[in-house]
Every structure is written in structure tokens, then in C-alpha cells.
Amino acid sequence: MDKDAIDKILDKYQGQAGSLIRVMMEIQEEEHWLPREVLVKISEKLGVPFSRVLRIASYYKTFSLTPKGRHEIQICTGTACHIRGAQRVLDAVEELTGIKPGETDLDQKFSLETVNCQGCCTCGPLIKVDEQTHSRISPAEIADALKKYD
Amino acid sequence: MSEIILQIDGKDVAASEDMTILDAAKKAGISIPTLCYHEEIEAYGGCRLCTVEADVRGRTNIVAACLYPVQKNLVVRTRSEKIDRIRKMILELLLAHAPDAFDLQDLAKEYGANKDRFEKDSSFCIHCGLCVRYCAEVKKKNAITFVDKGKTREISFIPEISAKECWDCKECFPLCPTEALQAAFVLAKAFTFPSSFLESAPAK
């Protein structure tokens, strides 16, 4: 855990209760999850009740209360991608990474999850790794696409 | 402050501007059933049991009495066939979560609600939020909150806070319309004080 980075974010927003979600998003991006002691720190620094921090952290899907991998693989299983073979893509990713949707691998390299329509159905089947999209991907191309992430 | 005259169940009722239908009805001695309402807390409109019919400008609206502000010439009906049907449905849905709650059973008898109509999903909590809001608004301790969302949403004591605050308070316990809170509190106790939890367990 990078304590300095977290402290820097917290110092930036000190006392600004209204920036709670902003702060949580930044820390989530930095750490890929929100450990409980960090949530306590957020509540102290921003002057927000800890229960509210916890409520918001457990409400939004963006926030994770368990460690996530450095790279997040999102596989679109919307109708169009489903018809274009999302299941086969998902199978191939599961095979390569050894994890199922909702899981994170042991060296915390990848987290996998299925998502609903991403709004670019002509690009299906679509997978998104972090913010980068890989469109019209075939199961055979996945090994290549995932190779460049470490 | 100007006074507003409205009609509730055929009775003329005087109310002030900042009142809701529920306040006005209470003042006039007309009872409207509620579950999530508490005088000291801001109205929530969560249980919808206080649903009434309100006629405004020739149109009948179904509104929550605890949130709807009084208006001039408002005509309110707190019991009608339609309202009874709505309340019965609400009760049946709530009873699927808390079939043994006394408050709900009494109301069910009155409105003819069948507690076995829907498949049981006994969470014991009907999400009225009384405990959560009481702790936040009256006690200002925020020791209990809702966590998660959708069908997995539940009340949860925060061990970090409740360990300090709850033992001498417990004022939220009697507020609960289903007595669910007790169980949740015991759960939090088990989490917070694992040693005392072990001590109270029977010796093997």
C-alpha cells in the first residue's frame, strides 16, 4: 500500500465532506481497492461519519472492499456481444488467467468481471482492459492482447 | 401564520402551512397507519403505509401522507377501497420479510393481508430506516447504517463506532417495528468483542 499517495490525496481534500466520492475514486484508482483502515482515515480527514463512508463504499460498484488486480478485465456480455460470441471470449480469458468473473488472481495482476452493454455493439465481442478497449476480439487473439500487461 | 382549511375524511381540519397531511390528521384525531414515521426524525416516506387519496383540482392522487404538504381545499380520504387494497399489498410484501413482527400482524388483521401470499424471504428487516435515521439525526452518532444495495441491502452496526456508543444508548432498539435490530446488534457484538462472545458460550 502506498501510504504517501493516499496521504497526498487526503491532504488535497482535507475537510471537504462534499468531495467524499471524489477522494474514494482517486484512492480506488491508486490502490485498486479500499482497505478498511483507509476508509477510517478518509472519514477522519474529511469529517464524514465512518458509517456514511462505509455505506457509500458498499453501494457503488466502482469501489471494492476487497483487493483487486492491477488490471481490470471487463467482458461485455450485452445482447450484441453475446450473439457475437462473448461466452467463448469469456471462456478463453478464464482459461488464460485462471479466474472467474468477480475474482482476482493470486499475484493481483488481473481482476475479471462481466459487464453489460458498453454502447459500441458493432465492436463486439468487446473486452476492456483498464480503459483500453479491444474490439471484435476472437478467442485466439486474447493471449496476445493480455500479454502486454504486467 | 396563515391557516389552511382542508378536508380529511369529510371533516374540515385546520392546519398551518408547514404541516403534512399526516400532521393535520393527527391533530384532528384521525389515525393513519405508519411504520417508518417518528416525530423526532425527518419524514422518510419509506414504508408507504400512510398512503392516502388526495383530491387536488379535480384529480385524485395517491400520496404518502407523511411527506405531502397540506394545501388549501385539499380533500383527503384515509380509508377507501383503493387505499385498503394498496395497504394490504404493502403489508403482504413486508410480511414476506418479517412474518412474525407483531406490528405488522396487527395491521395485517385490520387490512385482511395474507402473510403467506408471497414467498418468504425472512430478513426480519423491512428497511424502514428508523434505527439508522434516529442514530444519525437525534443521537448524531451514526453507529448504524445501511450497507450494500438492492436486495442485499441491510442494516449494520459499525463496530468502530458502536463499541464506544451503543452500550449506554440502545435507544434504537424499541423503535424497530419488527424487532430485527436486536439480532443485528448481537451480531455486531460478536464481531466487536470476540472474547466476550466466547465467554458467554457454554463450556465444552
Boltz contact constraints between the chains, C-beta under 6 A:
constraints:
  - contact:
      token1: [A, 49]
      token2: [B, 142]
      max_distance: 6.0
  - contact:
      token1: [A, 50]
      token2: [B, 158]
      max_distance: 6.0
  - contact:
      token1: [A, 50]
      token2: [B, 160]
      max_distance: 6.0
  - contact:
      token1: [A, 51]
      token2: [B, 142]
      max_distance: 6.0
  - contact:
      token1: [A, 51]
      token2: [B, 145]
      max_distance: 6.0
  - contact:
      token1: [A, 51]
      token2: [B, 158]
      max_distance: 6.0
  - contact:
      token1: [A, 55]
      token2: [B, 145]
      max_distance: 6.0
  - contact:
      token1: [A, 55]
      token2: [B, 146]
      max_distance: 6.0
  - contact:
      token1: [A, 55]
      token2: [B, 147]
      max_distance: 6.0
  - contact:
      token1: [A, 58]
      token2: [B, 147]
      max_distance: 6.0
  - contact:
      token1: [A, 58]
      token2: [B, 148]
      max_distance: 6.0
  - contact:
      token1: [A, 59]
      token2: [B, 149]
      max_distance: 6.0
